[in-house]
Amino acid sequence: MKVGGTVRVPGDKSITHRALLFAALARGTSTVDGALTSLDARSSARVLRQLGAEISPVREGVTVTVAGRGRLRRPTATLNCGNSGTTTRLLLGLLAAHPFAATLTGDRSLRRRPMRRVTGPLTAMGARVEERGGDGLPLTIRGGQLQPLVYEMPVSSAQIKSAILLAGVAGGVAVSVREPHGRSRDHSERMLRAFGYEITERDGWVDLHPTGRIEPFAIEVPGDPSSAAFLVGAAVLAEGGELRVAGVGVNPTRTGFLAVLRRMGVAIAVENTTTRVGEPVADLVVSPAALAATDVEPGEIPTLIDEIPLLAVLATRARGTTRFREVGELRVKESDRLGLVAENLRAVGAEAEVQGDDLLVTGSDAPPRGRVRTAGDHRLAMAFAVLGTLPGAKITIDDLACAAVSFPRFPEALRSIRIR
């Protein structure tokens, strides 16, 4: 397969979620252009409508309008967050400061994901949480008057950090959070600064002072770097050509995968850089490359956590053994992503193993062949679809349709970059 042309990817998932949440908190009408139209984004829109915001349909090519009331209102039914952990955890932060009870649930995958890492600090601020059987959904949160919080997070996580920051915003109290292993994505901080909130960073701590006010806004969402990574990966494995992925967000807290690919021998150019709503945006230009193994260190993981499945399948084509260190957090993603990556790599003939919280992948020239079990995990489905573009590959993916969680029409996008 050769690649060529210019392609665009759907809007950034993280920014889309936050834009919808902030717009629901503003008093007045906001507009969101280029919003991701995935199932996860629609989950955010759906539950925010239940909480009083008026949100137009989230459709491709259509500006989304959000009429917020300044505060959320009591829902009359359970809030179903679908498969979206971001919707759930960020919403918990907002609900912690609202004086009513709300029950949240989700699909089978989301119900097994841990929530105490978020509800714990929110409880310390003054919210009350009723669990329905273990560390997961469904649960009921009763919000109210919150207290300031100083909190050291157990893991580096943008979802935990953002939930606490949003609780501080909605509750009008100062919060300080510290991430233990590197800085996670900072979209919430960037957007809050735009609304006048004082946010400072010091020695791993992020401090928020409730100095701002969320007003109606207009935003154009850049392309999602996590989605772009899969097309970049397909270009790396191609037999020739050059691919341009245009208009991608290149926030440094999201693009750790580019640094890893460069260490593996890939030449990636970042061109036409500009800034959009405080976020750097650029074109990524990539060509096929012979890959060499590398070590991915713990401090890098927060900047590439969603790209590990893609990097792991690329590592099967690299010379030597690639080690991903301290990636145990993958066990509590949409699936046991750590175990399934290794299991599926072995299923298609690659050499992979989990040692404690490390993932080791050894490269080979053998064509990958076998059946992949995704457990409904969109990033696993897309990663192995990329591996399936290799000459001689025969990979059957049990649920490629789940890619729509983050990348609507992914199979069509993957086919579109191929040239004869």
Sequence and secondary structure as in RCSB ss.txt:
>XXXX:A:sequence
MKVGGTVRVPGDKSITHRALLFAALARGTSTVDGALTSLDARSSARVLRQLGAEISPVREGVTVTVAGRGRLRRP
TATLNCGNSGTTTRLLLGLLAAHPFAATLTGDRSLRRRPMRRVTGPLTAMGARVEERGGDGLPLTIRGGQLQPLV
YEMPVSSAQIKSAILLAGVAGGVAVSVREPHGRSRDHSERMLRAFGYEITERDGWVDLHPTGRIEPFAIEVPGDP
SSAAFLVGAAVLAEGGELRVAGVGVNPTRTGFLAVLRRMGVAIAVENTTTRVGEPVADLVVSPAALAATDVEPGE
IPTLIDEIPLLAVLATRARGTTRFREVGELRVKESDRLGLVAENLRAVGAEAEVQGDDLLVTGSDAPPRGRVRTA
GDHRLAMAFAVLGTLPGAKITIDDLACAAVSFPRFPEALRSIRIR
>XXXX:A:secstr
 EE SEEE  B HHHHHHHHHHHHHSEEEEEEES   SHHHHHHHHHHHHTT EE    TTS EEEEEESS    
SS EE TT HHHHHHHHHHHTTSSSEEEEE  HHHHTS  HHHHHHHHHHT EEEESSSSSSSEEEE      EE
EE SS  HHHHHHHHHHHHHHT  EEEE SSS    HHHHHHHHTT EEEEETTEEEEE        EEE  B H
HHHHHHHHHHHHSSEE EEEEEEE  TTT HHHHHHHHTT  EEEEEEEEETTEEEEEEEE     B  EE GGG
GGGTGGGHHHHHHHHTTSBSEEEE S GGGGGSSS HHHHHHHHHHHTT EEEEETTEEEEE   S  EEEE  T
T HHHHHHHHHHTTSTT EEEETTGGGGGGTSTTHHHHHHHTEE 
